[in-house]
């Protein structure tokens, strides 16, 4: 195995970390155009259940997140990313061959468990190399590049489906994982030296987890991130159905989603420029405040009549824009006092935000009634809670 020893340039480092995060986005967003066909083939009696293909993946990712960080603190970053990629590939192949929705969901859970390695350990690598506002700035650029994948994934997924069928989307995940993890194994040196590694045991895990939550900023940042992920996953679960059933724009969905993701990606540029000057807490508050304003406009329109398509698109952009302003900053805030246990801390943040975010999102998605109203109500409630926690707790 190639063992690189030279530190990457910052630009290549950002690209590499963004690619690892993008494995998650590609595994979710490229599935969106396939949901109607998956529903027709695997769940024709209850088409709304096809949304669980997304939330089961997220749930598996949350479960895997519990272990990947501590394992990387014990064995190093590179081996855990490699092992996670292997599980991810096995789950993708199983999902591509699934003949029932139950088998599909089990395969997606396994795929989610595997992707937790690249996703969480990549965050620990960033903390190994950077900290504080510089880390927040690096994460902003990571999120900017990461935005390109959600923008293109539904389009890529629709092209794959048109050419090879919906099952071929899962085999594209295999190719993506091989390229990304191969890049890491060839170019990225190990960032956790043997002398800095920690014992992997239940006692150590419990002790370190208690230490994480003993820091007020860690607890509050994680709580706010749970709310942010709940909104994001809830939107992803319902948005394809809203485009198709509410507005009759199903065939156009990949193109609109690309536009939404590209415009929302400007949030990462804005955050990277302002976070060093304004601070992470203020940027998070701005993100949630913006979401409250736009969600209020959607709810008002829904109560008075119907939500115009243009307003719905603006609202969706605002939700992804808010994610660009808050998620990287919340990670940086939470990780700042726990750099000496960065792998485990990243696991705690990621597992809590992912599992609880998915549990919040599942009923939001299943509540879809042919209109954006249930999603807008849930987003408004979560936004107010998040803004309140930031203003009163993180100040």
Residue, then its C-alpha position, 0 to 999 in steps of 0.5 A: x500500500x502507498x504511504x504518502x508522507x508529504x502534507x497536501x497543499x491546502x487546495x488539494x486538502x479541501x478538495x479531498x475532504x469535500x470529496x469524502x463528504x460528497x459520498x454522502x450527498x451523492x448517495x442521497x441526492x442521486x436517488x431522488x429521481x429514482x424514487x417513483x420507480x422504486x415505489x412502483x417496483x418495490x412498494x406499489x401499495x404504499x408509494x410514500x414508503x419509498x422515502x425510507x430509502x433515504x432515511x434508512x441510509x441516514x439512519x445507518x450512517x448515524x449508527x456507523x458514526x458512533x464507532x468510526x471516530x473512536x476506531x480512528x482514534x485507536x487505529x488511525x484515520x486512513x484504515x478506518x476510512x478504507x474499511x468504511x468504504x468496503x462496507x459502503x461498496x458491499x451495501x451498494x451492490x446489495x441494494x442494486x440487486x434488492x427484490x423487495x423494499x425490506x432488502x433494499x432498506x437493509x442494504x441502505x442501512x449497511x451502506x450508511x454504516x459504511x459511509x460513516x467512515x469517510x464522512x466522520x473521519x474526514x472531519x477528524x482529519x480536518x481537526x487534526x490539521x486545523x482548529x478554531x476559526x481557521x477550521x471553520x473557514x476550511x469547512x466553508x470551502x469544503x462545503x462550497x465544493x461539496x455543494x456541486x455534488x447535490x447540484x449535479x447528483x439528481x441530473x447524473x442520477x436521471x441520466x443513469x436511470x434513462x440509460x441503464x435503469x434505476x438499479x445502475x445508480x447503486x453501481x455508480x456509488x461503487x465507482x465514486x467510492x473507489x475514486x475518492x478513497x483511492x485518492x486518499x490512500x495515494x495522496x493523504x498522509x496519516x494525520x494521527x501519529x501512533x503516540x497520540x492514539x487512544x485505547x478503544x474500550x467501552x470504558x474509554x468511550x463512555x469517559x470521553x463521551x462524558x467529557x464531550x458533553x461536559x463542554x456546554x458549547x459542545x452540547x448546545x452546538x450538537x443540539x442545534x445541528x440536530x435541528x438543522x439536519x432534521x430540516x435538511x433531511x425532511x426537505x430531501x425526503x419530500x421535495x421530489x414529491x412536491x415538485x411532481x405532485x404539487x406543482x406537476x414539474x417532476x420531469x424538470x426536478x433534476x434541473x430545478x434541484x441543480x439550480x437550487x443547490x448552485x445558488x445555495x452554495x454561495x452561502x459557503x463563500x459568504x461564510x468563508x469570507x465573514x466567519x473570521x470577522x463575525x464569529x461562528x455564533x453570529x453566522x449560525x444565528x443569521x442562518x436560522x433567522x433567515x430561515x424563519x423569515x422565508x418559512x413565515x412567507x411560505x406559511x402565510x401563502x399556504x394559509x391564504x391560498x396556495x404556495x406559488x412555485x417561485x416562492x417554494x423554490x426560494x424557500x428551498x434555496x433558503x433552507x440549503x443556504x442556511x445549511x451552508x451558513x450553520x453546519x460547518x460553523x456548528x462542527x467547528x464550535x463543537x470540536x474546538x474544546x475536544x481536539x485531543x479526542x477529535x475522532x470520538x468527538x466527531x462521532x458523537x456529533x455526527x451520530x447524534x445529528x444524523x440519527x436524531x435528525x433522521x428521526x425528526x425527518x421521517x414523520x415530516x416526510x410521511x406527513x406529505x399531503x400533496x402540499x408543502x404545508x406540513x414541511x413548512x410548518x415543521x421547518x418553521x418550528x425547528x428554525x425557531x427552536x434553533x434560533x432560540x438556542x443560538x441566541x440564548x445558549x451559544x452567546 
